[in-house]
Amino acid sequence: MKAVILLKSLGAGLCLIVAFSAYGQASSMVPSSSVPPQAAATSSKAADHKLDRDVRRALGKTKGVDSTNIFVRTRGGTVTLLGTVPNDGQISKAGEVAKGVSGVTSVSNKLSLTPVH
């Protein structure tokens, strides 16, 4: 008998918790022009990935730049170049190529020379 009363009390408490948490949810009257945060983050990530590809493609097509060991990271239009290149001239050339890609707002060039073996 005590177990039945306990189960009923737990069930009633659970119903109250669900009812109060449902109150905090957004209504269906939200304007359609608002973008959920997850969608904004997804579109931002997609734009960053596209910019990564565009910069890598531009570096790969540039004569005089060995892009084999160049890694590109993008966040909000800011491109970071990481890795190594065989000679000093390629560091600045790679930075200039990245700046020339449409959508790039700034470039952080962290390339270094390939160590001599």
N, C-alpha and C positions, 0 to 999 in steps of 0.2 A: 504494500500500500504506500509506504514511504517512497519507494522507487518511482511509482506512478506520479506522485505529487512532484517529486524532483524533476522528472522528465517534462512534465507540463510547465514547470517554472522555467526550465532551461529553454523550452520551445517558445514560451512567451517572451523571454529575454532576447532570444535570437530574432524574433519577429520585430521587436522594438528597434534593435540595432539596424536591421535591414531597412525599416521604415525611415529612420533618421538619416541613414546614409543616402537613401534615394532622394531625400529633400535637397541635398547638396549638388545634385547633378544639374547640368545645364538644360534649359528648356528647349523645346523645338522652335521657339520664336527667335532664335539667333539669326541675324542677317546672313544671307548666303554669301556675302562678300568677305566675311571673316574666314581666315585660313587657319586650320588647326595647327598647333605648334609642331606636331609630328610631320605634317605635310610640308611645312616650311623647312624643317630640317632635312627632309628627304630631297626636296628640290634644291636646297643648298648643296647637299652632298653630290647630287647628280651634276650640278653645275661645276663643282670642284673636280669631279672625275673627268668631265668633258674637257675642262681646261688642262688637266694633267695630260690627257691624250694629245691635245692640240700642241702643247709645248714639247712633248716627247717627239711627236711627228715632225715639228719644225726643226728640232735639234738633229734628228736623224737625217733630214734632207739637206742640212747645211754642210757644204764642203769645208773641210778644214777643222771640223769638230768631231772628235771621236766620242760618240754618245754612249758607247758600250757600258761604261761604269758611271753614268750620270743618272741619278735618281731625282724625280720631280715630286714635290709635295705641294699641294695647293690648299689654301683655306681662305675663303672669301675674296678671291681675286689676288691674294698675295702668294707668289710662287717662291718656293725655296728649292734651290739646286744643291744637291748633296752628291758626294762621290769624288772620283779622281779623273784627271785627264793627263795625257802624256806630256804636254808642254804648256808653259805659262800663258801664251797667247790665246789658248783655247778657253781659259777661264773667263776672260773678259768677253770673248766672242760669244760664248754660250749665254752669258748674262744679257748681252745685247739682243740675241735672238729671242730669248724668253720675253724681254720687254716688248718686243715687236709683235707678239701674239695678241690678237684681239681678246679683250676681257681681262688681261693681266693689269693689275693696278700698281703692283710693286714687285721687285725681285730681291730676294735675299740670296746672294751668291756665296755658298759655303763650299765651293769646289776647291780641291787641293791638287797638287802635282802627284802623279803616280810615283811611288818610291822606286828608286833604282835598285835592282837586284844585284 
